[in-house]
Amino acid sequence: MQHPLILISSSRVMGNLSMSRQQSALYGACLGGAGAAGVLYTGGPSACLAARCDGLLLAGGGDIHPSCFGQSVQNAALSVDPVRDKEERALFEDFYRRRKPILGICRGVQVINVFLGGTLHQDIPAHSGGCHGIRCTGALSALVGPAPTVNSYHHQAVDQPAPCLQTAARASDGIIEALMHATAPILGVQWHPERMVPPFCEDVAGANHLPLFHWLIERC
C-alpha cells in the first residue's frame, strides 16, 4: 500500500530552529500515525510540489499581514512574515486548483480564509494561551465530537468567512474555530490538534484529534 505524501508548509525562519524542528516533528508523527508520510516545505516551485504531493498541511505560525485581506496594520504586536504569506498563497492556490485536500492548523485556517476572500480579526488577546470549549457541527462533530475542549495559541482569528467556506465550530464568545469548504476537500481548525494526539496530549488530557489527520489522508 502506497502512503500518501503530504507537504507541510511552515516557517522557514531560522531564529529558533530547535522549536521549529520540534513542531514539525509533531506534524510528521501525526501524519505517520494516520498512514501518510510528511515532507517539510523548504522552497521550490509550488506548481511542481502540488503535482507531486497528495495533500497540503498548512501549519501554525506567525501572523498574516493585514494587507493580504485588504486592511492596514492596527496592532503593533503583529509578528508577520511576508515571504511566508507569499509562499503559502502560491502553495494554496496550486493545491486548490488541483482539488487536492488541504488541512489548515491555527494560522493555516486563517490562510485558507484569507486566500479565498475572507478577513481576520487582527487581535483577540483572550484566545492567546490556555484551553476552552467549542461547539462543532456537521462533519467536524463526527471527527472530534460536538463539544471538545481545545488548546488556544492564537491572537488573530477568522472574522468574515470567505463565501465558499462554512463555519464548522465556534467558541462560547462567538469566535470562529473551524471552517470547511462547501465543495472542495478543505478543512481548517484554529487549535493545534498535533498537541492533542496520544502520546502528545500536552494540553488536554485524554484528547485524541488524530481523526483530523485521517480526514486529510482519506481524501488523497
Secondary structure, 3 states (H helix, E strand, C coil): CCCCEEEEECCCCCCCHHHHHHHHHHHHHHHHHCCCEEEECCCCCHHHHHHHCCEEEECCCCECCHHHHCCCCCCCCCCECHHHHHHHHHHHHHHHHCCCCEEEECHHHHHHHHHCCCCEECCCHHHEEEEEEEEECHHHHHHHCCCCEEEEECCCEECCCCCCEEEEEEECCCCEEEEEECCCCEEEECCCHHHCCCCCCCCCCCCCCHHHHHHHHHCC
